[in-house]
Amino acid sequence: MTWPSLPRTRPLSAADALAALKDSRADGRLRFWFLLALPAPLALLAMAFGRYEISPGGVLQALGHALSGQPATTAAETLVLQVRLPRILAALLVGSALGGSGAAFQGIFKNPLVDSNILGVTSGAGFGAALALLLTGSLPLASLAAFICGMAAVLLAHVGAQTRGGSHTLMLTLSGILVGSFFSALTSLVKILADPLSELPAITFWLLGGLSDVTWRDLPLLALIVGLGSAFLIAIRWQLNVLSLGDREAAALGLDTRRMKLAVIGVSALLTAAAVAVGGVIGWVGLVIPHAGRMLVGPDHRRLLPVTLSLGATFLLVIDTLARTALPREVPLGVFTGIVGVPVLFILLRKARTGAGWVE
């Protein structure tokens, strides 16, 4: 009895291995640039969707008139330029700020459950806005108070971490949790003191997050902060790789770990405070987007940070478009990001590859 012979396979040569490596790198570069360019076409599509649908040609015509300095001549052009365009730009900026700051926080704390609220920024900003709405009822003052109190929360967390010994990162995390809980309690107190018919609804809706009240006057400062903060994170992204090795290894390579961590924390907190000041409390973006970025391009911050900035902008743009079009009335962004973010994060964690993210 003769057994059937198995087909012979040629051993993989060095040239074949090199060609496969080049193809893999080419695919990685193509994916990287595709993710960076993704927000632009989606933004153009988002301008066409809404209660009043506008054709893509009408959107391009409105943008063309705006670029040429001509005033809007139709109701559709006014809707695109004065309502949808500033809101879409705000969604891109806020999403980018939350996604990039979340990746930076997870990198320096080396914790996959960390997001932009780890130091109480969001809780502090929420208290500031709630207090301003209670005392003045002014949305611009609420945004200003949110920004100031968000940064004050980070300062308090830093001061609390300095008063005790031990690991600075651990103490900063614990201090941030305490500060966030403290400001959350103060926010609850403000809601109790608010008039249930006039003041409480405004506070509640602001805390749920949304971009329906965004106008052109809200964008310049937000764009400046997000632009400078993102540029800083991209400029030091290789140092985040060194910090992820551990404090001792980073110090052995000549990096001042304490000063660099404080710089990254300060800039990331600034991005988060600016985002919350404009869009309210929007959760899950800073937690979900870094995980998605690691799944797509790996944990190297040289690629991860630019991709998370782009993915954060894309994610919040899509969520905001769904929030204003999917149901008969607009859904707050904080609600929608929770509904979508939880299953998305669960799927990402289930599909996490060994060595490509946090799951080993």
SVG drawing of the C-alpha trace seen along z (x, -y; Angstrom):
<svg xmlns="http://www.w3.org/2000/svg" viewBox="-41 -89 62 91">
<polyline fill="none" stroke="black" stroke-width="0.4" points="0.0,0.0 1.4,-3.4 0.5,-6.6 -0.3,-9.7 2.7,-12.0 2.2,-15.5 2.9,-18.4 6.4,-19.8 6.6,-23.4 9.6,-25.6 11.1,-27.1 10.6,-30.8 13.7,-32.6 15.1,-35.8 13.9,-37.7 10.4,-36.4 10.5,-37.4 11.8,-40.9 9.0,-41.3 6.4,-40.3 7.7,-42.8 7.7,-45.6 4.1,-44.7 3.1,-44.8 4.8,-48.2 3.1,-49.5 -0.3,-48.4 0.4,-50.0 1.4,-53.3 -1.8,-53.2 -4.0,-52.6 -2.2,-55.3 -2.8,-58.0 -6.3,-56.8 -7.2,-57.2 -5.7,-60.7 -7.7,-61.8 -11.0,-60.2 -12.5,-63.2 -12.5,-65.5 -14.9,-63.5 -17.1,-62.6 -17.4,-66.3 -18.6,-67.1 -21.2,-64.3 -22.3,-65.4 -23.2,-68.9 -25.7,-67.3 -27.6,-65.4 -30.2,-66.9 -33.8,-67.7 -33.5,-69.6 -31.5,-67.5 -29.1,-69.3 -27.5,-67.7 -23.7,-67.3 -23.6,-69.7 -25.5,-72.3 -23.0,-71.9 -20.0,-72.4 -21.7,-75.4 -22.2,-77.0 -18.6,-76.3 -17.5,-77.8 -19.4,-81.0 -18.0,-81.2 -14.4,-80.8 -14.9,-83.4 -16.2,-85.9 -19.8,-85.9 -22.7,-86.1 -25.2,-83.2 -28.0,-83.6 -30.3,-80.8 -31.7,-79.3 -29.7,-76.1 -26.5,-78.0 -27.3,-79.9 -28.1,-76.6 -24.8,-75.1 -22.5,-78.0 -24.1,-79.4 -25.5,-76.2 -24.0,-73.0 -20.4,-74.1 -19.5,-75.6 -21.1,-72.6 -19.2,-70.1 -15.9,-71.9 -16.6,-71.9 -17.3,-68.2 -14.0,-67.6 -12.1,-69.7 -13.7,-68.4 -13.4,-64.8 -9.8,-65.3 -9.0,-66.8 -10.7,-64.0 -9.1,-61.2 -5.6,-62.6 -5.7,-63.5 -7.1,-60.0 -4.2,-58.3 -1.6,-60.6 -3.1,-59.8 -3.2,-56.1 0.4,-56.2 1.9,-58.0 -0.3,-56.1 0.2,-52.8 -3.4,-51.9 -6.0,-50.9 -8.9,-52.1 -7.6,-55.7 -9.3,-58.4 -9.3,-62.2 -11.3,-62.4 -8.6,-60.6 -7.6,-63.9 -11.1,-65.2 -11.0,-67.6 -14.5,-66.7 -16.0,-66.7 -14.4,-70.1 -15.6,-71.6 -19.1,-70.2 -19.3,-71.9 -18.0,-75.2 -20.7,-75.2 -23.5,-74.1 -22.5,-76.9 -22.4,-79.5 -25.8,-78.5 -27.2,-78.6 -25.9,-82.1 -26.1,-83.8 -27.9,-81.5 -25.4,-82.6 -24.0,-79.9 -20.8,-81.9 -20.1,-82.3 -20.8,-78.7 -18.2,-77.7 -15.6,-80.0 -16.4,-78.7 -16.1,-75.1 -12.7,-75.8 -11.4,-77.5 -12.8,-74.9 -11.5,-72.0 -8.0,-73.4 -8.4,-74.1 -9.3,-70.4 -6.0,-69.4 -4.1,-71.8 -5.7,-70.5 -4.9,-66.9 -1.3,-67.9 -1.1,-69.6 -2.6,-66.6 -0.1,-64.3 2.8,-66.5 1.9,-66.4 2.7,-62.7 5.5,-60.4 5.5,-57.2 5.0,-56.9 4.0,-60.2 1.9,-58.6 0.0,-56.5 -0.5,-59.5 -1.6,-61.6 -4.2,-59.0 -5.6,-58.7 -5.6,-62.5 -7.4,-62.9 -10.1,-60.4 -10.7,-62.2 -10.8,-65.6 -13.3,-64.2 -15.5,-62.8 -15.4,-66.1 -16.5,-68.1 -19.2,-65.6 -20.6,-66.0 -20.6,-69.8 -22.4,-69.5 -25.1,-67.4 -25.4,-70.1 -25.8,-72.8 -28.5,-70.7 -30.4,-70.4 -30.3,-74.2 -31.4,-74.9 -34.9,-75.8 -36.5,-72.6 -38.5,-74.5 -36.0,-77.0 -32.4,-76.4 -32.2,-72.6 -33.2,-71.7 -30.4,-73.9 -27.9,-72.4 -28.9,-68.9 -28.9,-69.3 -25.4,-71.0 -24.0,-68.1 -25.4,-65.6 -23.2,-67.2 -24.1,-68.6 -23.1,-70.9 -26.5,-72.4 -25.6,-75.9 -22.2,-76.2 -21.6,-79.3 -18.7,-80.7 -17.6,-82.8 -16.9,-79.5 -14.4,-78.2 -11.3,-80.5 -10.2,-79.8 -11.1,-76.2 -9.1,-75.8 -6.1,-77.6 -6.0,-75.4 -6.6,-72.1 -4.1,-73.0 -1.3,-74.0 -2.0,-71.1 -2.2,-68.5 1.0,-69.9 2.8,-69.5 1.7,-65.9 2.7,-65.0 6.1,-66.7 6.9,-64.6 5.2,-61.4 8.6,-59.5 9.1,-60.5 5.8,-58.9 7.2,-55.7 10.2,-56.1 7.9,-56.8 5.9,-53.7 9.0,-51.6 8.9,-52.7 10.4,-55.5 13.8,-53.8 14.3,-52.9 13.3,-56.4 15.6,-58.0 18.4,-55.8 17.9,-57.0 18.3,-60.6 14.6,-61.7 13.4,-63.9 10.3,-61.7 8.7,-63.9 8.9,-67.1 7.8,-65.4 4.8,-63.7 3.7,-67.0 4.0,-68.7 1.9,-65.9 -0.7,-66.0 -1.0,-69.8 -1.5,-69.9 -3.9,-66.9 -5.9,-68.5 -6.0,-71.8 -7.3,-69.9 -10.0,-68.2 -11.1,-71.4 -11.4,-73.2 -13.5,-70.4 -15.8,-70.2 -16.2,-74.0 -17.6,-73.9 -19.3,-70.5 -20.3,-69.7 -19.6,-66.4 -19.0,-63.9 -17.8,-60.5 -16.2,-57.4 -14.3,-59.2 -11.0,-59.4 -11.4,-55.7 -12.6,-54.0 -10.6,-55.9 -7.1,-55.0 -8.1,-51.3 -9.3,-51.5 -6.1,-53.3 -3.9,-50.5 -6.0,-47.9 -5.4,-49.7 -1.8,-51.0 -0.3,-49.4 1.0,-50.9 3.8,-53.1 2.9,-56.6 4.6,-58.0 1.6,-56.6 -0.9,-56.2 -1.2,-59.9 -1.9,-61.3 -4.4,-58.4 -6.2,-58.9 -6.5,-62.7 -8.1,-61.8 -10.2,-58.9 -11.5,-61.0 -12.6,-63.7 -14.2,-61.1 -16.0,-59.3 -17.6,-62.4 -18.5,-63.7 -20.4,-60.5 -22.0,-60.4 -23.1,-64.1 -24.6,-63.5 -26.5,-60.5 -27.6,-62.4 -29.2,-65.1 -30.7,-62.9 -31.5,-59.4 -34.5,-60.2 -37.3,-62.8 -35.6,-64.9 -31.9,-65.5 -30.2,-63.1 -27.5,-64.6 -24.0,-63.5 -23.1,-62.2 -26.0,-59.7 -25.2,-58.7 -21.5,-58.2 -22.4,-55.9 -24.8,-53.9 -22.4,-53.4 -19.1,-53.5 -19.8,-50.6 -20.5,-47.9 -17.7,-49.3 -15.2,-49.0 -16.4,-45.5 -15.9,-44.4 -12.4,-46.0 -11.4,-44.2 -12.7,-40.9 -10.7,-41.3 -7.5,-42.6 -4.4,-40.9 -1.5,-39.8 1.2,-42.4 -0.9,-44.9 -2.5,-46.6 -2.9,-46.1 -4.2,-42.5 -1.3,-40.0"/>
</svg>
